[in-house]
């Protein structure tokens, strides 16, 4: 991700505050000031007065990530805040980010200038080490990462060209068929798991269909910054399309997106709440904020539920499992039949939405398995300025299963037919309408 597929820079995904408070009634507040290292995300943090510095650190590299001035314990431009939890530092945003840290001195490596940022060997070592220390899915893909080092490191030297280095890195990453992995360097781009070829073959026609049928068609209302559209399909059935799990507003921060998304879905449900059934379409949704996904799902339940759970990769293993839960919200929860449309293009936070929705008693998933790319995905940098993303967590659905790589399954299986959509035939939507017509 997203982060889209959550693949945004970490500084834009997270949020930080230096509110140095602790449990009340236990003496003076413990300060967050000082130097810290996080157990996940590979961050080094220095807090001094109202100044904060963040670094991306591996065994072989330490690169500046962000710095800024705290205001009332917050860094609002990054939506980040700090707090103490016992002896640990906790970094949170206004969404679902939760990162622990412990006191540790800032390594000298973080304050030294790089001798040669464009050195091919240094850049290779930085990429390999970041994955070695932070990537969460080696076992899932059956990849021996140290063996990859032994295979590819001898091919890198001081004379390796940028084109050669990019090709070599891409080849090294290729067995990790992870939709959240990406590598970018100038005009070069690589992902080991792109969308299906059929989508790219009919890309323009599919986008045109979405635009004309679901964004601008007769009776369509577009809201939420253009990320949600709704309409009446017939006397009994309403339709809601959710195009992303982010950018519902121009305001920064996950909390602003959550509020705007909640307002948009409430507007749609106010208009369609009297229908006998709803079709909710996330087939073309490539992700965003998990918090937005859960906020949307909260409009379809009357009890608190588990949305997903996850654990983060540490140098020595994984963190404990953390649950992300959601409960009823909004003025008018919809508990009548809901048909959620999903495809292999549904990714990241869109999959968090379908995993949260699937156990609801009134929900039927229609379509095909999703992309299978769930983890938060910080965008990392290499010394030469190239960027890359990687999955640093393992996500689990409410049934306890991990659908990473294989995708979230559907109750009614209908493959996404991009060629058919390009020709004007939407088989998944047709099947959902057939199911609604069979309702009593």
Buried (B, 14 or more C-beta within 10 A) or exposed (E): BBBBBBBBBBBBBBBBBBBBEBEEEEEEEBEBBBBBBBBBBBBBBBBEEBEBBBBBBBBBBBBEBBEBEBEEBBBBBBBBBBBBEEEBBBBBBBBBBBBBBEEBEBBEBBEEEBEEEEBBBBBBBBBBBBBBBBBBBBEBBEBEBEEBBEEBBEEBEEEBEBEBBBBBBBBBBBBBBBBBBBBBBEEBEBBBBEBEEBBEEBEEBBEEBBEEBBEEEEEBBBBBBEBBBBBBBEEEBBBBBBBBBBBBBEEBBBBBBBBBBBBBBBBBBEBBBEBBBBBBBBBBBBBBBBBBBBBBBBBBBEEEBBBBBBBBBBEEEBBEEEEBBBEBBBEEBBBEBBBBBBBBBBBBBBBBBBBBBBBBEBBBBBBBBBBBBBBBBBBBBBBBEBBBBBBBBBBBBBEEEBBBBEBBBBEBEBBBBBEBBBEEEBBBBEBBBEBBEEEE
